[in-house]
Amino acid sequence: MAALRRLTAAALAVGLLCYLACAISWTAGGGSSSGERVGSTVRQISLELQHLKRTQATLAAEVLRQSEEFSRQREEIHRLQLLLGTPPPPPPSPPPPPLAVDHTHGNFLVASELELGDGLPDYPRRLLRGMLGVAALLNRTLVLPAQCCDCHGGSCGGAPHPLFGCRLGLRLGEGLAELLPTRPVRWLRGQLPDELRCSHVRVLLNPGLDSEQLAHALRHYASTRILELASPAATYCGLTDRPELRPPALVAQERRIAELLRPPTDSEESTAPSLLPPCQHSLKEEEVTQYWDVGKCVQHVVKVELPPKVAALPPGSDLIVTFSTGSVATMAHNWYLALRRSGVDEGAALIGALDEKMREACVARGLPCVGVDGGKASEALQTRKTENVRGDPKLYPMMSVLKVGFYYTLLKRGLNVWACDADALFMSDPRPLMRTYPWTEADLAVATDCIDLPADKQSPLLHCDFNTGLVFLRASAAVLEFAEQWREKIANAKEARIRDQAAFNMITKAPPGLKPLHLANGSRVPRLYTVPSSAASTPLRLGVFPLHRFLNGHTLFVQHAHTLPHAELPVSVHMTYQFAEGSSFAYGKRQRLREAGLWFVDDDAYYAGRFVTVSAAGGSLPREEIGLAADSRDAVRRHLAEHAHRTAVLRALLGIGKALGRAVVLPRMLCYCDYLWKEMKACRVGGAETMRLPFDCPMDHVLDTPRFFENTLGVEIREPNFLSNPRVPLNVSQSIARVSLPERAMHDGAIRAALAQYAHVAVIEIERVDGRFCGFEDAQVNRDFAAESHRVLSYKRVPFCTMEGSDNAPLYSRCCEPWHEGEKYFPCIYGFDDPAPLPKCAATAT
């Protein structure tokens, strides 16, 4: 205000000087001395005028700056209130008396008081209309919105409304008491019992949801006693158009609500537009976009007794950590071996053991581990019945609480934490990166699920999920607050989908969203953003790791980004975008790592022995290039033809391997179409429109990988590039016989006879095998092999979803069939027929 007063005074002075200068110039005349004196005076006034104008400009800038600072502080207070889940504190008053039991029975719906209005006309009426509709839909008691009590002048009624308990800023019709159960505005400020107060959740949804979408999005919150809606006037748009989801009772209820809130005919509101927002008619299944645990009655403590070497690390040291249960101890072991190969010393690595089985494995394998105790979460993990925790929707979030609690403990000791999933491997030491600009400016840094390499090189794509399989957390009070909030976000979630990654994205991308980071000199810091919605007192600075160096399962194993021209050395790879999660082990991940030369746990025996394989020419059909303008349907046909040839080759190879007692080295596998759960154009998914087709695809793209390791065939397999692995001894890699079989179908005895002369050779490479094997002489062995090889080679996956043939269906349309009748959708192609039977044995084979 002082700057504003100074600005006003300066403006008055400027005006006065302008008037004097004009008056003197007008009256000047006569002799030269008089003219010189007047001229001197005018010049002096002119200089004063210029000085005052500069002062005025400076003060105007100061007023603007102070105004912007005031607005920023006001926004910051609002953001913090939103995150902390508490409305502005009321003035001190005596504690309210406990509410009567009948006033606390049932479930309740509340409009968030953090939103005071949306700036559009008739907000209280629109707010009440939406909340009444949602309360009727969810069968909840409505706590009447406090925003309706915002009355001014003539709009105020004479006495408080009997249900609201306040004077209203709008006029209502009769019948609210009979419409649905309500509670007065002050109800939430009463002394609520703990079971009610602690079950209070605020949710934010996309705007313009109809009753079907809203009910689906809130399906997990049915047991929440107090459900609070953020942006309450914008959320609900009315009943769905689908007749089967419009019960007559709800239709009648909506009609009564509309009548109750109809503006009086003598008011300016009588010609107002609809009180409900327009429906967005989204073509995807709606979910809650943000949630806040307002009750905050339970804090989830995770205890970790750090080993002496770690406890002795000085504050500011980098520690690279992962976590594991005993069921994936092998994956954690491989993570550690990869880390050591990348140049990280033993003292900078630590594994959090989440159960007793993992603790025992750490001792047996000599791994640097520490037990992580999370109370009930640890007990649940210890007594679980399933090996694969990821597949258990109740257990996996508990494991997420333990891992983030583990990070919190390390941060509290002043250590910078590189937090990794056990399937996120380092290919080079990551620590030097965070000591270089711009990463020195970051409090946090995280990998991305994005697959668009060219776009990410320009700037991070913030619509992609951040992937918490790799996060860097720099020790500070602000990051410690963030880690605590992250842990509690997971622990208190009502939905199983809100694990560590979803919770991280909810916090960092909460409204008003990420903003580019600028230094004090105004320069933009590349790849860094501020997280203004953080619970910390100062906004966190979040960095997004570059995709071309922090690879994921698509960019490495499908796009092969590391082989592109001018590719930089990757720092890490995370085993995402894979499709072979076995019930007892992640076979698909292990197979991909073997193919990439990143699986270090296999012992020497894995690389020794006797093997059989097929030549490169015999393993696949002649290669065809799939251009960027290709039709997906043509590419799918080529993909399926390749697959039919592949299964014929593999069935023969498995039979020959069994007949010879040799392990099978799989042939090269080519894919002419990408594999993802969304629509494709030119057989490429959005974000990877320029990827090369065909590509050497991972095994899980074309085969049911777990079945190759869980079967009764009695034949071991090796990855396609096995023989190029440097761990293969020379007496194997240089002992290869390249042979041809007669062009007829032979049984196992004939195969052994034909190849007997090569028994001493480590590797037999057969030019062509399809059509050369017909089965086993022993009838029972033959039946068993036919049935088991059919099972192993049978492969079913999500269909190919193509943009071609969709009649220009919009994005987020459904694949294969529409969400609702009459909507456009992306057509699907179903493929991967059962493997062809073995050929009949030739007469000369017996």
C-alpha positions in Angstrom: 0.0 0.0 0.0 2.9 2.3 0.7 4.1 1.8 -2.9 0.6 2.7 -4.1 0.6 5.9 -2.1 4.0 6.9 -3.5 2.8 6.1 -7.0 -0.2 8.4 -6.6 2.0 11.2 -5.2 4.4 10.8 -8.1 1.5 11.0 -10.6 0.3 14.2 -9.1 3.8 15.7 -9.2 4.2 14.8 -12.8 0.9 16.4 -13.7 1.7 19.6 -11.8 5.1 19.9 -13.5 3.6 19.4 -16.9 1.1 22.2 -16.2 3.9 24.6 -15.1 6.1 23.8 -18.1 3.3 24.5 -20.4 2.4 27.8 -18.6 5.9 29.1 -18.7 6.4 28.3 -22.3 3.1 30.1 -23.2 4.1 33.3 -21.3 7.7 33.4 -22.4 8.7 36.4 -24.6 10.6 39.7 -24.7 14.4 40.0 -24.4 16.9 37.3 -24.9 17.9 37.3 -21.2 14.3 36.7 -20.2 14.0 34.0 -22.8 17.2 32.3 -21.6 15.9 32.3 -18.0 12.6 30.9 -19.1 14.4 28.3 -21.2 16.6 27.3 -18.4 13.6 27.0 -16.1 11.8 24.9 -18.7 14.8 22.6 -19.1 15.1 22.2 -15.4 11.4 21.3 -15.1 11.8 19.0 -18.1 14.6 17.1 -16.3 12.5 16.9 -13.1 9.6 15.7 -15.2 11.7 12.9 -16.8 13.0 11.9 -13.3 9.5 11.8 -11.9 8.3 9.8 -14.9 11.0 7.2 -14.2 10.1 7.2 -10.6 6.4 6.7 -11.6 7.4 3.8 -13.8 9.5 2.2 -11.1 6.7 2.5 -8.5 4.1 1.2 -11.0 6.3 -1.9 -11.5 6.6 -2.3 -7.7 2.9 -2.1 -7.3 2.4 -4.8 -10.0 5.1 -7.0 -8.4 3.5 -6.6 -4.9 0.1 -7.4 -6.4 1.4 -10.5 -8.1 3.2 -11.6 -4.9 0.0 -11.1 -2.9 -1.9 -13.2 -5.5 0.8 -15.9 -5.4 0.7 -16.1 -1.7 -3.0 -16.3 -1.7 -2.8 -19.2 -4.2 -0.1 -20.9 -2.2 -2.3 -20.8 0.9 -5.2 -22.3 -1.1 -2.9 -25.1 -2.5 -1.6 -25.9 1.0 -5.1 -26.0 2.4 -6.1 -28.3 -0.4 -3.3 -30.7 0.2 -3.4 -30.6 4.0 -7.1 -31.4 3.7 -8.3 -28.8 6.1 -10.4 -25.7 5.5 -9.3 -22.3 6.9 -9.3 -22.5 10.7 -12.4 -20.9 12.2 -12.0 -18.4 15.0 -11.5 -19.9 18.5 -14.7 -21.1 20.0 -15.8 -23.6 22.7 -15.7 -27.2 21.5 -19.1 -28.2 20.0 -21.2 -30.8 21.9 -21.2 -34.3 20.5 -23.8 -35.0 17.8 -26.8 -37.1 18.5 -26.4 -40.7 17.4 -29.2 -40.5 14.8 -27.3 -37.6 13.2 -24.3 -39.7 12.6 -25.9 -42.8 11.2 -25.3 -43.7 7.5 -23.0 -42.3 4.9 -22.7 -38.6 4.0 -21.8 -36.4 1.0 -20.1 -33.1 1.4 -19.2 -30.3 -1.0 -15.6 -29.1 -0.5 -15.5 -25.7 1.2 -12.1 -25.0 -0.3 -13.8 -24.0 -3.5 -15.6 -20.7 -2.8 -17.0 -20.4 -6.4 -16.1 -20.8 -10.0 -16.7 -17.1 -11.0 -19.7 -18.0 -13.1 -23.3 -16.8 -12.4 -25.6 -18.5 -10.0 -22.9 -20.7 -8.4 -24.8 -21.6 -5.2 -27.8 -22.9 -7.1 -25.7 -24.9 -9.5 -23.7 -26.3 -6.7 -26.8 -27.4 -4.8 -28.3 -28.9 -7.9 -25.2 -31.1 -8.5 -24.9 -32.2 -4.9 -28.5 -33.2 -4.6 -28.2 -35.2 -7.8 -25.1 -37.1 -6.6 -26.6 -37.6 -3.1 -29.7 -39.2 -4.7 -27.5 -41.3 -7.0 -25.3 -42.6 -4.2 -28.0 -42.8 -1.6 -26.1 -40.6 0.8 -27.2 -38.0 3.3 -26.3 -34.6 2.0 -24.5 -32.1 4.2 -25.9 -28.9 2.8 -23.3 -26.7 1.2 -22.0 -23.8 3.2 -21.6 -21.8 -0.1 -25.4 -21.5 -0.2 -25.2 -19.3 2.9 -23.3 -16.6 1.0 -26.2 -14.0 0.9 -25.9 -10.3 0.2 -28.4 -7.5 0.6 -31.8 -8.2 -0.9 -31.0 -11.8 -1.8 -31.1 -12.8 1.9 -34.2 -14.3 3.5 -35.5 -12.9 6.7 -34.7 -15.9 8.9 -32.3 -18.8 8.8 -33.4 -21.7 6.6 -34.6 -24.5 8.9 -32.5 -27.2 7.1 -29.4 -25.1 6.3 -29.2 -23.3 9.6 -28.3 -20.1 7.9 -29.8 -17.3 5.7 -29.6 -18.4 2.1 -28.2 -16.5 -0.9 -30.8 -18.1 -3.2 -34.6 -18.8 -3.1 -35.7 -22.5 -2.9 -39.0 -24.1 -3.7 -40.8 -26.3 -1.1 -40.1 -29.9 -0.4 -36.3 -30.2 0.4 -37.0 -32.0 3.7 -39.0 -34.7 1.8 -36.6 -35.0 -1.1 -33.7 -36.8 0.7 -32.0 -36.8 4.1 -29.8 -33.7 4.8 -27.7 -32.3 7.6 -27.2 -28.6 8.3 -24.1 -26.6 7.2 -22.6 -26.7 10.7 -22.9 -30.5 11.0 -19.4 -31.2 9.8 -18.0 -28.8 12.4 -19.6 -30.7 15.2 -17.9 -33.2 17.4 -18.0 -36.3 15.2 -17.3 -39.8 16.6 -13.9 -41.2 15.6 -15.4 -43.9 13.3 -17.0 -41.1 11.3 -14.3 -38.5 11.5 -11.5 -40.9 10.4 -13.5 -42.1 7.4 -13.5 -38.8 5.5 -12.1 -38.7 2.0 -12.0 -35.9 -0.6 -12.0 -36.8 -4.2 -11.6 -34.9 -7.5 -13.1 -36.2 -10.7 -13.2 -35.1 -14.3 -16.0 -32.6 -15.0 -19.2 -33.4 -16.7 -19.8 -37.1 -15.6 -23.2 -38.7 -16.0 -24.6 -41.0 -13.4 -23.2 -44.1 -15.0 -19.6 -42.7 -15.2 -19.9 -41.2 -11.7 -21.1 -44.4 -10.1 -18.3 -46.3 -11.8 -15.6 -43.8 -10.7 -16.8 -43.9 -7.1 -17.5 -47.7 -6.8 -14.5 -48.1 -4.4 -15.8 -45.5 -2.0 -19.1 -47.0 -1.0 -17.8 -47.7 2.6 -16.4 -44.2 3.1 -18.5 -42.5 5.7 -17.9 -38.9 4.6 -17.3 -38.4 0.9 -16.3 -34.9 0.0 -16.4 -33.7 -3.6 -13.8 -31.2 -4.9 -15.1 -29.0 -7.8 -18.6 -30.0 -6.7 -20.6 -27.8 -9.2 -18.7 -29.1 -12.2 -18.7 -32.9 -11.6 -22.2 -34.2 -12.2 -24.1 -33.6 -15.4 -27.2 -35.7 -15.0 -28.5 -39.2 -15.7 -27.0 -41.4 -18.3 -28.7 -41.8 -21.7 -28.8 -45.6 -21.3 -32.5 -46.5 -20.5 -31.5 -49.6 -18.5 -29.4 -47.4 -16.1 -32.3 -44.9 -15.5 -34.5 -46.5 -12.8 -37.9 -44.8 -12.5 -37.3 -43.8 -8.9 -34.1 -42.0 -9.8 -35.7 -40.3 -12.8 -38.6 -39.1 -10.5 -36.0 -37.9 -7.9 -34.2 -35.9 -10.6 -37.4 -34.3 -11.6 -38.2 -33.2 -8.1 -34.7 -31.8 -7.6 -35.1 -29.7 -10.8 -38.5 -28.4 -9.6 -37.1 -27.5 -6.2 -34.3 -25.5 -7.7 -36.2 -23.9 -10.6 -35.5 -20.1 -10.4 -38.5 -17.9 -9.6 -40.2 -16.5 -12.7 -39.8 -12.9 -11.4 -36.0 -13.2 -11.0 -33.2 -12.5 -13.3 -32.3 -16.2 -12.9 -35.5 -17.4 -14.6 -33.8 -17.3 -18.0 -30.5 -18.8 -16.8 -29.1 -21.8 -18.6 -29.1 -25.3 -17.2 -27.9 -25.7 -13.7 -25.9 -28.8 -14.6 -22.7 -28.7 -16.6 -22.6 -30.2 -20.1 -21.8 -33.9 -20.2 -18.4 -34.7 -21.6 -19.4 -38.1 -23.0 -15.9 -39.5 -22.4 -15.0 -42.6 -24.3 -12.9 -44.1 -21.5 -13.8 -45.6 -18.1 -13.7 -42.8 -15.6 -11.7 -43.0 -12.4 -11.0 -40.7 -9.5 -8.2 -38.4 -10.6 -7.2 -37.2 -7.1 -8.0 -38.2 -3.6 -7.1 -36.8 -0.1 -7.4 -38.6 3.2 -9.0 -35.8 5.3 -9.4 -37.9 8.4 -5.7 -38.7 8.8 -6.2 -40.7 11.9 -3.6 -43.4 11.3 0.1 -43.0 10.5 1.9 -45.9 9.0 5.3 -46.4 10.6 8.0 -48.5 8.9 11.0 -49.6 10.9 14.5 -50.3 9.5 17.6 -51.1 11.4 20.4 -49.9 9.1 23.6 -52.0 8.9 26.6 -50.3 10.4 28.2 -49.5 7.1 25.1 -47.6 5.9 24.5 -45.9 9.2 28.1 -44.6 9.1 27.7 -42.9 5.6 28.0 -39.1 5.9 24.9 -37.0 5.1 24.6 -36.2 1.4 25.9 -39.6 0.3 24.1 -41.4 -2.5 22.6 -44.8 -1.7 21.1 -47.0 -4.5 18.4 -49.2 -3.1 15.8 -51.7 -4.1 13.4 -54.0 -2.2 12.3 -57.6 -2.6 10.3 -60.5 -1.2 11.8 -63.9 -1.2 9.8 -64.9 -4.3 11.8 -62.6 -6.5 15.2 -62.9 -4.7 16.8 -64.0 -8.0 15.7 -60.7 -9.6 17.1 -58.7 -6.7 20.3 -60.6 -6.9 20.6 -59.8 -10.6 19.9 -56.1 -9.9 22.8 -56.1 -7.5 25.2 -57.9 -9.9 24.2 -55.4 -12.7 24.8 -52.5 -10.3 28.3 -53.8 -9.5 29.1 -54.2 -13.2 28.1 -50.6 -13.8 30.9 -49.5 -11.5 29.0 -48.9 -8.2 30.9 -50.1 -5.1 29.3 -52.5 -2.6 28.9 -49.8 0.1 26.6 -47.7 -2.1 24.0 -50.4 -2.6 21.3 -51.8 -0.3 18.3 -54.2 -0.6 15.3 -53.9 1.6 14.1 -57.5 2.5 10.4 -57.5 2.9 9.9 -61.0 4.3 11.9 -63.7 6.1 12.4 -65.7 3.0 14.2 -62.7 1.4 16.3 -62.3 4.5 17.5 -65.9 4.3 18.2 -65.5 0.6 20.3 -62.4 1.3 22.5 -64.4 3.7 22.8 -67.4 1.3 23.7 -65.2 -1.7 25.9 -62.7 0.2 23.7 -59.7 -0.7 23.7 -56.3 1.3 20.3 -56.4 2.8 18.3 -55.0 5.7 15.0 -56.1 7.1 12.0 -53.8 6.6 9.3 -54.0 9.3 5.9 -52.4 8.6 3.7 -54.0 11.3 0.5 -55.4 9.8 1.8 -55.0 6.2 4.8 -57.1 7.0 2.6 -59.7 8.7 0.4 -59.9 5.6 3.4 -60.4 3.4 4.9 -63.0 5.7 1.7 -65.1 5.8 0.6 -64.7 2.1 -0.5 -67.7 0.1 0.6 -66.5 -3.3 4.3 -66.2 -4.5 3.6 -63.4 -6.9 2.8 -60.4 -4.8 2.2 -58.2 -7.8 -0.8 -60.3 -8.7 -2.5 -59.8 -5.4 -4.6 -56.6 -5.4 -4.6 -56.4 -1.6 -1.0 -57.2 -0.9 0.8 -55.2 -3.5 -0.3 -51.8 -2.1 1.0 -53.0 1.3 4.4 -53.7 -0.3 4.3 -50.2 -1.8 3.8 -48.7 1.7 6.9 -50.7 2.9 9.1 -49.6 0.1 8.3 -45.8 0.4 8.6 -46.1 4.2 12.0 -47.7 3.6 13.0 -44.6 1.5 11.7 -42.3 4.2 14.0 -43.9 6.8 17.0 -43.4 4.6 16.2 -39.8 3.8 15.8 -39.2 7.5 19.4 -40.2 7.9 20.4 -37.5 5.4 21.1 -39.9 2.6 20.2 -39.2 -1.1 18.2 -42.2 -2.3 18.2 -43.8 -5.7 15.0 -45.8 -5.3 14.6 -48.7 -7.8 12.4 -51.6 -8.5 14.4 -54.9 -8.7 13.7 -55.0 -12.4 15.1 -51.6 -13.0 18.7 -52.2 -13.9 21.6 -49.7 -14.2 23.8 -50.1 -17.2 26.1 -47.3 -16.1 26.7 -45.5 -12.8 23.9 -42.9 -12.4 25.4 -40.9 -9.5 27.6 -38.5 -11.5 24.5 -37.3 -13.4 22.9 -35.7 -10.4 26.1 -33.7 -9.8 25.8 -31.9 -13.2 23.5 -29.1 -14.4 20.5 -29.1 -14.6 20.1 -32.0 -12.2 21.9 -30.2 -9.4 18.8 -28.0 -9.2 16.4 -31.0 -8.6 15.0 -32.2 -5.3 13.4 -35.2 -7.0 13.9 -36.9 -10.4 11.9 -39.6 -11.9 11.7 -41.8 -15.0 8.8 -41.7 -17.4 6.4 -44.3 -19.1 6.5 -42.3 -22.2 7.6 -44.1 -25.4 7.9 -41.1 -27.8 11.7 -40.7 -28.1 11.8 -37.7 -30.5 9.3 -35.7 -28.6 10.9 -36.4 -25.2 14.2 -35.2 -26.5 12.6 -31.8 -27.0 10.7 -31.7 -23.7 9.2 -34.2 -21.3 5.7 -35.3 -22.1 3.9 -34.6 -18.8 0.7 -36.4 -19.9 2.7 -39.7 -19.6 2.8 -41.3 -16.1 5.9 -40.8 -14.1 7.3 -44.3 -13.4 8.4 -44.8 -9.8 10.4 -47.8 -10.7 13.3 -45.3 -10.7 13.2 -42.2 -8.5 16.0 -40.0 -7.1 15.3 -38.3 -3.8 17.7 -35.7 -2.5 17.8 -35.5 1.3 16.1 -32.3 2.6 13.3 -31.4 4.9 11.0 -30.7 1.9 11.7 -34.1 0.3 11.2 -35.8 3.7 7.8 -34.2 4.0 7.0 -35.4 0.4 8.1 -39.0 1.2 5.9 -39.1 4.2 2.9 -37.8 2.2 3.7 -40.3 -0.5 3.7 -43.2 2.0 0.4 -42.1 3.6 -1.3 -41.5 0.2 -0.7 -45.2 -0.6 -1.6 -46.5 2.8 -4.9 -44.7 3.0 -6.1 -45.3 -0.6 -9.5 -47.0 -1.1 -8.5 -48.3 -4.5 -6.1 -51.1 -5.1 -4.8 -49.3 -8.3 -3.4 -46.5 -6.1 0.0 -48.0 -5.5 3.3 -46.1 -5.2 3.3 -45.0 -8.9 -0.4 -43.7 -8.9 0.1 -42.0 -5.6 3.3 -40.3 -6.8 1.6 -39.0 -9.9 -1.4 -37.8 -7.9 0.8 -35.7 -5.6 3.1 -34.3 -8.3 0.4 -33.5 -10.8 -2.3 -32.2 -8.4 -4.0 -29.0 -9.5 -2.8 -26.5 -10.5 -0.2 -28.8 -12.0 3.5 -28.7 -12.7 5.2 -25.5 -13.8 8.5 -25.1 -15.6 11.3 -24.1 -13.3 13.1 -20.8 -13.8 16.2 -19.5 -12.1 16.4 -16.1 -10.4 17.8 -14.6 -13.6 14.7 -15.8 -15.5 16.4 -18.6 -17.4 14.4 -21.8 -18.0 15.9 -24.9 -16.4 15.6 -27.8 -18.9 13.5 -30.9 -17.8 12.8 -29.4 -14.4 9.4 -28.4 -12.9 8.0 -27.1 -9.7 5.5 -29.0 -7.7 3.4 -26.2 -6.2 0.9 -28.6 -4.6 3.6 -30.2 -2.4 3.0 -30.4 1.3 6.4 -28.9 1.8 6.7 -25.2 2.8 8.5 -24.5 -0.5 7.7 -26.0 -3.9 9.7 -29.1 -4.8 11.8 -29.1 -7.9 11.1 -32.2 -9.9 13.3 -33.4 -12.8 12.1 -35.9 -15.5 14.9 -38.2 -16.7 15.6 -38.3 -20.4 13.9 -41.2 -22.1 16.7 -42.0 -24.5 19.0 -42.7 -21.5 16.6 -44.1 -19.0 15.0 -46.7 -21.1 11.8 -48.7 -20.5 10.6 -52.0 -21.8 9.3 -50.5 -25.0 12.1 -48.2 -26.0 14.8 -50.9 -25.4 13.1 -54.2 -26.4 10.7 -53.0 -29.1 12.2 -49.7 -30.5 15.8 -50.8 -29.8 16.6 -47.1 -29.0 20.2 -48.0 -28.1 20.9 -49.1 -31.7 19.6 -45.9 -33.3 22.2 -43.6 -35.0 24.1 -41.4 -32.5 22.5 -43.2 -29.5 24.0 -42.3 -26.2 25.0 -44.9 -23.6 21.9 -45.9 -21.6 22.0 -45.3 -17.9 19.2 -47.8 -17.0 16.4 -49.9 -18.3 13.1 -50.8 -16.5 11.3 -53.9 -17.5 7.9 -52.4 -18.2 5.6 -53.1 -21.2 6.1 -56.8 -20.9 3.5 -59.6 -21.0 4.7 -62.7 -19.3 4.2 -62.5 -15.6 4.1 -66.1 -14.5 2.3 -67.3 -11.3 5.6 -68.2 -9.6 8.3 -66.1 -11.4 8.6 -63.2 -13.9 9.8 -65.4 -16.7 9.2 -62.8 -19.4 11.4 -60.3 -17.6 14.2 -62.8 -17.1 14.0 -63.9 -20.8 14.2 -60.3 -22.0 17.2 -59.6 -19.8 18.9 -62.8 -21.1 18.3 -61.6 -24.6 19.9 -58.2 -23.8 22.8 -59.8 -22.0 21.7 -58.3 -18.7 21.0 -61.4 -16.8 24.0 -62.2 -14.6 22.7 -64.9 -12.2 23.0 -68.0 -14.4 25.9 -70.2 -13.4 28.5 -71.6 -15.8 26.4 -74.8 -16.3 23.8 -72.8 -18.2 26.3 -72.0 -20.9 27.8 -75.5 -21.2 26.3 -78.6 -22.7 24.9 -79.7 -26.0 22.5 -77.7 -28.2 20.4 -77.9 -31.3 19.1 -74.9 -33.3 17.9 -73.9 -36.8 19.6 -71.7 -39.3 18.7 -68.0 -39.6 17.1 -68.7 -43.0 15.1 -71.6 -41.8 14.0 -69.9 -38.6 11.9 -67.2 -40.2 10.2 -66.3 -43.5 12.0 -63.9 -45.9 12.0 -60.4 -44.3 9.7 -57.7 -45.6 9.8 -54.0 -44.6 6.7 -52.4 -43.2 6.6 -48.7 -44.2 5.2 -45.8 -42.2 2.2 -45.6 -44.5 1.4 -49.3 -44.3 -2.1 -50.5 -43.5 -2.2 -52.3 -40.1 -4.4 -55.0 -41.5 -1.8 -55.9 -44.1 1.0 -55.9 -41.4 -1.1 -58.1 -39.1 -1.5 -60.7 -41.9 2.2 -60.7 -42.3 2.7 -61.0 -38.6 0.4 -64.0 -38.3 2.0 -65.7 -41.3 5.4 -65.4 -39.5 3.9 -66.7 -36.3 2.4 -69.8 -38.1 5.9 -70.6 -39.5 7.5 -70.0 -36.1 5.3 -72.5 -34.3 5.9 -75.1 -36.9 9.7 -74.6 -36.6 9.5 -74.6 -32.8 7.4 -77.8 -32.6 9.9 -79.6 -34.7 12.9 -78.2 -32.8 11.4 -79.2 -29.5 10.9 -82.7 -30.8 14.4 -83.0 -32.2 15.9 -81.6 -29.0 14.0 -84.2 -27.0 15.1 -86.9 -29.4 18.7 -85.9 -29.2 18.8 -84.9 -25.5 19.9 -81.4 -26.4 18.8 -78.0 -25.3 17.1 -75.9 -28.0 18.5 -72.5 -28.9 15.4 -70.6 -30.1 15.4 -69.0 -33.5 15.3 -65.3 -34.2 11.8 -63.9 -33.7 10.5 -61.1 -36.0 7.4 -59.0 -35.3 5.6 -57.1 -38.0 3.3 -55.4 -35.6 3.7 -53.9 -32.1 1.9 -55.4 -29.1 0.0 -53.0 -26.8 -3.4 -52.7 -25.3 -4.5 -49.8 -27.5 -5.2 -48.8 -31.1 -2.4 -48.8 -33.7 -1.8 -47.2 -37.1 0.5 -48.8 -39.5 0.8 -51.4 -36.8 2.6 -48.8 -34.6 1.2 -47.4 -31.4 0.9 -43.7 -30.7 4.2 -42.2 -29.6 6.2 -44.8 -31.6 4.9 -43.9 -35.1 8.4 -43.9 -36.6 9.7 -47.2 -35.1 11.2 -49.8 -37.5 9.1 -52.7 -38.6 9.8 -55.6 -38.5 11.8 -55.7 -35.3 13.5 -58.4 -33.3 10.8 -58.9 -30.7 11.0 -60.2 -27.2 9.7 -63.8 -26.6 6.6 -62.6 -24.6 5.3 -60.7 -27.7 4.7 -64.0 -29.6 4.9 -66.9 -27.2 3.4 -67.9 -23.9 6.8 -67.6 -22.2 6.0 -69.1 -18.8 4.9 -72.3 -20.5 8.4 -72.8 -21.9 9.7 -73.1 -18.4 6.8 -74.8 -16.7 6.1 -78.0 -18.8 6.7 -81.7 -19.0 8.5 -81.8 -22.3 11.9 -82.4 -20.8 13.6 -79.9 -23.1 15.5 -76.9 -22.0 15.6 -73.7 -24.1 18.1 -70.9 -24.6 17.5 -67.4 -25.9 18.0 -66.7 -29.7 21.3 -64.8 -29.3 22.6 -67.3 -26.7 25.7 -68.3 -28.8 26.9 -64.7 -29.0 27.0 -64.3 -25.2 30.7 -63.9 -24.1 30.1 -66.3 -21.2 29.5 -69.2 -23.7 32.9 -71.1 -23.6 34.9 -71.5 -26.8 34.4 -75.3 -26.7 30.7 -74.6 -27.3 30.7 -71.4 -29.5 33.4 -72.8 -31.9 32.1 -76.4 -32.0 29.2 -76.0 -34.5 28.1 -78.4 -37.2 25.8 -77.0 -39.9 23.7 -79.8 -41.4 20.7 -80.5 -43.5 18.0 -83.1 -43.0 16.2 -85.0 -45.8 13.0 -83.3 -47.0 10.7 -85.8 -45.3 9.1 -86.2 -41.9 11.1 -88.5 -39.6 10.4 -89.9 -36.2 12.9 -89.7 -33.3 14.8 -92.8 -34.2 15.5 -91.7 -37.7 16.5 -88.2 -36.5 19.1 -89.8 -34.1 20.4 -92.0 -36.9 20.7 -89.1 -39.3 22.6 -86.9 -36.9 24.6 -89.6 -35.0 27.9 -88.5 -36.7 27.6 -85.1 -35.0 27.1 -86.4 -31.5 30.5 -85.0 -30.4 29.7 -81.5 -31.6 28.4 -79.0 -29.1 26.0 -77.2 -31.4 24.0 -78.8 -34.3 22.5 -76.1 -36.6 20.0 -77.6 -39.0 19.2 -75.7 -42.2 15.5 -76.4 -42.0 13.4 -78.3 -39.5 9.7 -77.5 -40.4 8.2 -80.7 -41.9 11.2 -82.8 -40.9 9.9 -84.2 -37.6 6.8 -86.3 -37.2 6.8 -87.7 -33.7 8.1 -90.5 -31.5 8.1 -94.2 -32.1 6.9 -94.9 -28.6 3.1 -94.4 -28.7 2.7 -93.0 -25.2 5.7 -90.7 -25.5 4.3 -89.5 -28.8 0.8 -88.8 -27.3 2.4 -86.9 -24.4 4.6 -84.8 -26.6 1.8 -84.0 -29.0 -0.5 -82.8 -26.2 2.2 -80.9 -24.2 3.8 -79.3 -27.2 0.4 -78.2 -28.4 -0.2 -76.6 -24.9 3.2 -74.9 -24.8 2.9 -73.4 -28.3 -0.8 -72.3 -28.0 -0.8 -68.5 -27.5 -3.7 -66.2 -26.9 -3.3 -62.4 -26.4 -5.3 -59.3 -26.7 -6.4 -58.7 -30.3 -4.8 -56.3 -32.7 -6.7 -53.0 -32.4 -6.4 -50.9 -35.6 -7.2 -47.3 -36.4 -7.7 -48.4 -40.1 -11.3 -49.4 -40.7 -12.6 -47.4 -37.7 -14.4 -44.7 -39.7 -12.3 -42.1 -38.0 -13.2 -43.1 -34.4 -12.0 -40.5 -31.9 -9.2 -41.2 -29.4 -10.2 -43.1 -26.3 -12.7 -45.0 -28.3 -13.0 -48.6 -27.3 -11.2 -51.4 -29.1 -13.3 -54.3 -30.6 -16.7 -52.9 -29.6 -18.3 -49.6 -28.5 -18.8 -48.5 -25.0 -22.4 -47.6 -25.9 -24.6 -48.6 -28.8 -24.1 -46.3 -31.9 -20.6 -45.1 -30.8 -17.6 -45.5 -33.1 -14.9 -47.9 -32.0 -11.6 -49.4 -33.3 -12.0 -52.8 -35.0 -10.0 -55.7 -33.9 -8.2 -58.7 -35.6 -8.0 -61.9 -33.7 -5.1 -64.1 -34.6 -2.7 -66.7 -33.3 -4.4 -70.0 -34.3 -3.5 -73.2 -32.5 -0.3 -74.8 -33.7 -0.6 -77.1 -36.7 -0.4 -80.8 -36.0 2.9 -82.7 -36.7 3.1 -84.1 -40.2 2.6 -87.8 -40.8 5.7 -89.8 -40.9 7.1 -90.6 -44.3 7.0 -94.3 -45.3 10.8 -94.3 -45.5 11.2 -93.0 -41.9 10.2 -96.4 -40.4 
